[in-house]
């Protein structure tokens, strides 16, 4: 064998190996080699890596959640609210006086502040009384007195007015809770345990929750979050990634007395409606149908022989209320226990309100709350399990509001 022939075969084997490695790089890269073959193959490897970069999810940072920026944008408009009850004179506590503390936010440059009703009132239902004195503390350490223009115990909202002269007010932008999705990042700013301007972050844990109000009625459409909320956060804003207010932090569900990761906020859509009414005449009024109901589901419907998988099974009709006057029927007194639940049976089933189906447990309350007292609505019902009919109901006003029964 000549030296020239051996050299020629070595060059062919080297070229073949290089061609194989280069072809493999276009799919998954080629490693584990050493020597000049690796150096020559490095150029195709670099080119392939660069073309694959758009597949890397680093671009998500452009639309990500910047908690520091949210705090920077929103915190100048978040205030601490101190309410004094049973005070007189200079307002120094004593003689049976008590105080409460919460949070709020600036609504407009004219000096309107929004907070929870329970921050500036005390008592039960229509007997709630406004605090004798209310003080608003701003992030720049200015402290001014405020006047409660009105409060809404049904959605736990209060509207306060201050004199804006000499103050550099920073109103917060209002968002839209109707487009919220579970998992969306949120931030809460307030004064938990009196610690001013505290930030906590989390996500929307659930939407359309029903939670307690200051009355016998539930707050419908509440936002659940795991952002840390504690006493003192009440009335402060829950914010989206653009530092827009999507709700006000209202309550927590806890076994320890502090945050257990389950907090609730009143949705901004409800706050807007409440504030409009409070600004107009100092109180809020909501439509009322006068029934209590239990949600149907397919297995329960089969058990009861009801020809609908969903709807609101009327358990009770309030005597003299709108539903009673329209002829809607509640339970006949019979009950069943089914799948660990107890149900009052024999009543009408509400299928729809003005053509909108009642499917989820909270649907009936939400559909009625969207109306105004005095309006007529068409209630689609199922009677005796299989007889469909429409009943017109003239809605009344919810009892239990300020000045109400």
C-alpha positions in Angstrom: 0.0 0.0 0.0 1.4 3.4 -1.0 1.6 6.3 1.3 -0.3 8.3 -1.2 -3.2 5.8 -1.2 -3.4 5.6 2.6 -3.4 9.4 2.9 -6.2 9.6 0.3 -8.3 7.0 2.3 -7.7 9.0 5.6 -8.9 12.2 3.9 -12.1 10.4 2.7 -12.9 9.0 6.1 -12.3 12.4 7.7 -14.5 14.1 5.2 -17.3 11.4 5.6 -17.2 11.9 9.4 -17.4 15.6 9.1 -20.3 15.4 6.7 -22.1 13.0 9.1 -21.6 15.4 12.0 -22.7 18.4 10.1 -25.9 16.7 9.0 -26.7 15.7 12.5 -26.3 19.3 13.8 -29.3 20.4 11.8 -31.4 18.1 13.9 -30.0 17.9 17.4 -26.4 19.0 17.4 -23.2 16.9 17.4 -20.9 16.5 20.4 -18.5 14.2 22.0 -15.7 14.6 19.3 -12.3 16.2 19.6 -9.7 17.6 17.2 -10.0 19.5 14.0 -13.3 17.9 13.1 -15.1 19.6 16.1 -13.6 23.0 15.2 -14.8 22.8 11.6 -18.3 21.7 12.7 -18.7 24.6 15.2 -20.0 27.0 12.6 -23.1 25.0 11.6 -23.8 24.4 15.3 -23.8 28.2 16.1 -26.1 29.0 13.1 -28.6 26.3 14.1 -28.7 27.6 17.7 -29.4 31.1 16.6 -32.3 30.1 14.3 -33.9 28.1 17.2 -33.9 31.1 19.6 -37.5 32.3 18.9 -38.7 29.0 20.4 -37.3 29.9 23.8 -40.0 31.5 26.0 -37.9 34.4 27.2 -40.2 36.7 25.2 -42.9 36.2 27.9 -41.0 38.8 30.0 -42.4 41.5 27.7 -45.9 40.8 28.9 -45.0 39.5 32.3 -46.0 40.7 35.8 -43.7 43.3 37.2 -44.7 43.7 40.8 -42.2 46.5 41.5 -43.7 48.5 38.6 -47.3 47.8 39.8 -46.4 49.1 43.3 -44.6 52.1 41.8 -47.6 53.1 39.7 -50.3 52.4 42.2 -49.0 53.0 45.7 -49.2 56.8 45.5 -53.0 56.4 45.2 -53.4 54.0 48.1 -54.4 55.5 51.5 -54.7 54.4 55.1 -58.1 55.1 56.7 -58.7 55.5 60.5 -62.2 55.6 61.8 -63.2 56.7 65.3 -66.5 55.7 66.9 -68.0 57.4 69.9 -65.5 60.2 69.9 -66.0 63.9 70.7 -64.0 67.1 70.8 -60.4 66.6 69.5 -61.1 62.9 68.7 -58.7 61.5 71.3 -59.7 58.0 72.2 -61.3 57.7 75.6 -64.7 57.6 77.3 -65.7 54.5 75.5 -64.5 55.5 72.0 -63.1 52.9 69.7 -61.1 53.0 66.5 -60.8 50.9 63.3 -58.2 51.0 60.6 -58.3 49.9 56.9 -57.2 50.9 53.5 -58.6 52.7 50.5 -57.7 54.3 47.2 -58.1 57.6 45.4 -60.9 57.5 42.9 -60.6 61.0 41.3 -58.7 64.3 41.6 -61.7 65.9 43.2 -61.1 64.0 46.5 -63.2 60.9 46.3 -61.9 57.9 48.2 -63.2 54.3 48.0 -63.0 51.8 50.8 -65.1 49.0 52.4 -68.2 50.0 54.3 -67.1 48.0 57.3 -64.0 50.3 57.6 -66.1 53.4 58.3 -69.3 52.0 59.8 -70.3 49.9 62.8 -73.4 47.9 63.7 -75.7 45.5 61.8 -77.8 45.8 58.6 -79.9 48.9 58.4 -78.7 49.9 62.0 -75.1 50.4 60.9 -73.8 53.8 61.9 -71.1 55.9 60.2 -67.9 56.7 62.2 -67.9 60.0 64.1 -64.5 60.9 62.6 -62.6 59.6 59.6 -59.0 60.4 58.9 -57.2 59.7 55.6 -53.4 59.2 55.6 -51.5 59.6 52.3 -48.1 58.0 51.4 -46.5 61.5 51.6 -47.6 61.6 55.3 -50.4 64.1 54.9 -53.3 63.3 57.1 -56.7 64.9 56.5 -60.3 64.4 57.7 -62.9 62.9 55.4 -66.7 62.8 55.1 -68.5 59.6 54.4 -70.9 60.4 51.5 -72.6 57.1 51.8 -72.2 53.4 52.2 -73.5 50.2 50.6 -73.8 47.3 53.0 -74.8 44.9 50.3 -71.5 45.1 48.5 -69.5 46.5 51.5 -68.5 49.7 49.7 -68.2 53.2 51.1 -67.5 56.6 49.4 -65.5 59.2 51.2 -64.9 62.9 50.2 -62.0 65.0 51.3 -60.9 68.5 50.5 -58.2 68.1 47.7 -56.7 71.6 48.3 -53.0 71.4 48.9 -52.8 67.7 48.2 -51.2 65.9 45.3 -53.8 63.3 44.6 -53.0 60.3 42.4 -56.2 58.6 41.3 -56.0 54.9 40.3 -57.2 53.6 37.0 -60.1 51.3 37.1 -59.9 47.9 35.3 -62.4 45.3 34.2 -63.1 42.2 36.2 -65.2 40.6 33.4 -62.1 39.6 31.5 -60.3 38.0 34.5 -59.1 34.4 34.3 -58.0 32.0 37.0 -54.2 32.1 37.3 -53.8 35.7 36.3 -51.3 37.5 38.5 -52.5 40.2 40.9 -51.2 42.5 43.6 -52.8 43.8 46.8 -51.6 47.1 48.4 -52.8 48.3 51.8 -52.0 48.6 55.5 -52.2 45.0 57.1 -51.8 45.2 60.8 -51.1 48.9 60.5 -48.1 48.4 58.3 -48.6 51.2 55.7 -47.9 50.7 52.0 -47.5 46.9 52.1 -47.5 44.9 48.9 -48.4 41.3 48.5 -48.7 39.4 45.2 -50.5 36.2 44.0 -52.9 35.1 41.4 -56.7 35.0 40.8 -57.6 31.7 42.5 -61.2 31.7 41.4 -63.9 34.0 40.1 -67.6 34.4 40.7 -67.5 33.4 44.3 -70.4 34.2 46.7 -69.2 35.7 50.0 -70.7 37.4 53.1 -71.8 41.0 52.9 -72.9 43.2 55.8 -76.5 42.0 55.3 -78.4 38.7 54.8 -77.5 38.8 51.1 -74.4 37.5 49.6 -71.8 39.4 47.6 -72.0 37.8 44.2 -69.1 37.7 41.6 -66.4 38.1 44.3 -62.7 37.5 43.2 -60.8 34.9 45.2 -57.0 35.4 45.5 -54.0 33.9 47.3 -52.3 37.3 47.5 -51.8 37.8 51.2 -54.6 39.8 52.7 -54.8 40.5 56.5 -56.7 42.8 58.8 -56.0 46.3 57.7 -56.0 45.4 54.0 -59.8 45.9 53.9 -60.8 48.5 51.3 -57.4 48.5 49.6 -57.1 47.8 45.9 -56.6 44.5 44.2 -54.6 45.3 41.0 -53.9 43.7 37.7 -50.6 43.7 35.8 -51.2 47.2 34.5 -51.8 48.6 38.0 -55.5 48.9 37.3 -58.0 48.3 40.1 -60.0 45.1 39.6 -61.5 44.9 43.0 -61.2 46.0 46.7 -60.0 43.5 49.2 -62.8 42.7 51.5 -62.4 39.6 53.6 -60.4 36.4 54.3 -61.4 32.8 55.0 -59.2 31.7 57.8 -58.9 29.2 60.7 -56.0 31.0 62.3 -57.3 34.6 62.3 -54.7 35.7 59.7 -54.2 35.0 56.0 -54.5 31.3 55.1 -54.2 32.0 51.3 -57.9 32.4 50.7 -58.9 36.1 50.3 -61.8 37.8 48.6 -62.3 41.1 46.8 -65.4 42.9 45.7 -65.3 43.1 41.9 -64.7 46.5 40.3 -67.9 46.2 38.2 -69.9 46.1 41.5 -67.9 48.9 43.0 -68.6 51.2 40.0 -72.3 50.6 40.3 -72.3 51.1 44.0 -70.3 54.3 43.8 -72.6 55.8 41.1 -75.5 55.3 43.5 -73.7 56.6 46.6 -72.5 59.7 44.7 -76.1 60.4 43.7 -78.0 60.0 46.9 -75.8 58.4 49.6 -77.2 54.9 49.4 -77.4 51.9 47.1 -80.6 50.0 46.2 -80.7 46.6 44.5 -83.5 44.5 43.0 -85.1 41.8 45.0 -87.3 38.8 44.0 -87.9 37.3 47.4 -87.0 33.6 47.1 -84.4 31.2 48.4 -83.3 28.5 46.1 -81.1 25.5 45.7 -79.1 24.7 42.6 -80.2 21.7 40.5 -77.7 19.3 38.9 -78.3 16.3 36.6 -78.3 13.5 39.3 -80.6 15.5 41.7 -83.0 16.3 38.8 -83.2 12.6 38.0 -83.9 11.8 41.6 -86.7 14.4 41.8 -88.1 13.5 38.4 -87.5 17.1 37.1 -87.3 17.6 33.4 -84.3 19.9 33.5 -80.7 19.3 34.5 -80.1 22.8 35.8 -82.0 25.6 37.4 -82.9 27.0 40.8 -85.2 24.8 42.9 -87.3 27.2 45.0 -87.1 26.2 48.7 -88.9 29.2 50.1 -90.9 32.2 48.9 -91.0 35.3 51.1 -94.5 36.1 52.1 -95.7 39.3 50.5 -92.6 39.5 48.4 -92.4 40.0 44.6 -92.2 36.3 43.8 -95.1 35.5 46.1 -97.2 38.3 44.5 -96.4 36.8 41.0 -97.6 33.3 42.1 -94.2 31.5 42.3 -94.4 28.5 44.6 -91.8 27.3 47.2 -91.4 23.9 48.8 -94.6 22.0 49.9 -92.8 21.1 53.1 -91.3 17.8 51.9 -87.5 17.2 52.0 -85.1 14.6 50.8 -81.5 13.8 51.7 -79.5 13.0 48.6 -75.7 12.6 48.1 -75.1 14.0 51.5 -77.3 17.1 50.9 -80.7 18.1 52.2 -83.2 19.5 49.7 -86.6 21.2 50.1 -88.8 19.8 47.4 -92.1 20.4 45.6 -91.4 24.0 44.6 -91.1 25.6 41.2 -87.8 25.4 39.4 -86.5 28.7 38.0 -85.0 28.1 34.6 -84.3 31.6 33.3 -84.5 35.3 33.9 -85.5 37.3 30.8 -84.3 34.4 28.7 -80.9 34.0 30.4 -80.4 30.5 31.8 -79.9 29.8 35.4 -77.2 27.2 35.5 -74.7 27.8 38.3 -75.7 28.3 42.0 -75.0 32.0 41.8 -76.7 32.8 38.5 -80.2 33.7 39.9 -78.8 36.2 42.3 -76.5 37.8 39.7 -79.3 38.0 37.1 -81.6 39.7 39.6 -78.9 42.0 40.9 -78.4 43.2 37.3 -81.9 44.7 37.3 -83.4 47.7 39.1 -86.1 47.8 41.7 -89.5 48.2 40.1 -88.5 46.6 36.8 -90.5 43.7 35.4 -88.7 40.5 34.5 -89.9 37.3 32.8 -89.1 34.3 34.9 -89.1 30.9 33.1 -90.1 28.2 35.5 -90.8 24.5 35.6 -93.8 23.4 37.7 -94.6 19.9 38.9 -91.4 18.7 37.3 -92.5 19.0 33.6 -94.8 22.0 33.0 -92.9 25.0 31.5 -94.3 28.5 31.8 -93.3 32.1 32.0 -94.2 34.3 35.0 -93.8 38.1 35.0 -92.4 39.4 38.3 -92.2 43.1 39.3 -89.0 43.3 41.4 -88.8 45.0 44.7 -86.0 46.6 46.7 -83.7 44.5 49.0 -84.5 44.9 52.7 -81.7 45.6 55.1 -80.1 48.7 53.5 -79.5 52.1 55.1 -82.9 53.4 56.2 -84.5 50.1 55.0 -86.2 47.3 56.9 
